[in-house]
């Protein structure tokens, strides 16, 4: 589905800016999950999370090493979706290159 918007000529927003603002609003309204909103603007979920922190929409965890529940759940949903669609890595390849 494609949507066309007629915006004023003097509006100083790019398409990317508009998509970003839309993704943020839809996330805030709980219309989109964090990973869906990130996908809307082709951002990694961690980068979108940081954008939300930078905009003071979300509060970072108190402990820097703690992953927030929102990100843990997002990564779990992403991993499950990848598993269901066959986007997996063979176990034999998981540890390749880990020893240097």
N, C-alpha and C positions, 0 to 999 in steps of 0.2 A: 504494500500500500504506500502510495506516495501522497504527501500533503503539500499543497502550494500555499505560501503565505505572501500576502502583499504588505510589505513593510515600507515605512517612510524612507525616502532617499537619504535623508540626513542621519539615519540610524547608523551608528559607528560600531555595529556588531557583525562579525563574520558568521558564516554558517556554523562553524565550529563553536563559536561563542554561544550562539542560540541553542545549539544541541546541548552544550554543557549546562546552560541555565535550565533547560527543559528537563534534563536528566536529574539535576539536583532537586527541582521542584517535585518531580514524580517520585523520587526517593523519599523526600520529606513527607509527602502525602501518603506514603506507604502503598503507592500504586505499583512501584517497581522495587524488587529486591536490590541490594547494593550491587550484586554482580550484573544484574540486568541493566541498571543505570550506567555502570561502567562500560558495559558492552555497547550501549547506545552511542557513546562518544569514543569508542575504540581505545579505552584505557584499561590497564590492568586493574583488578579490584583493589590492590594495595595502593596504587596511585590515586584512584578515585577516593578511597578512604582518607588518604593524606590531604586531598583537595577539600574534603568535607571538614577536616580538622583545621586546615588553613583558613577556611571560611567561617570557622567557629560554629559549625552546624553540629559537629560531634566533638566530644571531649576525648583527648587521648587518654590511654590508661595511665594510672598513677605510677606503675612500675614500667620502665621502658622495655623490659624483656617480656612483659605479659602481652599476649595477643588478645585483642578484644573479642568478645563472644561473636559480635557481628561478622568479623573477618573469619573466625574459625568456622562458623556456620556457612559462610559464603564459599570458602575453600572446600568444605565437605560437599556442598551441593554441586560445585563445579566438578569435583573428583567423581562423584556418583554419576553425573551426566556423561562424563568422559568414559567411564566404565560401561555404561549402558550403550553408548554408541561405538564401542570397540576402540576407542582412542587410548590404548594402554601401551605400556612399555614392558617387554618381556623381563621377567625377574632376573634373568641372567645378565641383562644390560644395566640394571639399576645401579650396580656398584662399579661399573667401568670408570676408570680414571679417578676414583676416590682416593687411591693411595699415592697419587702424585703423578 
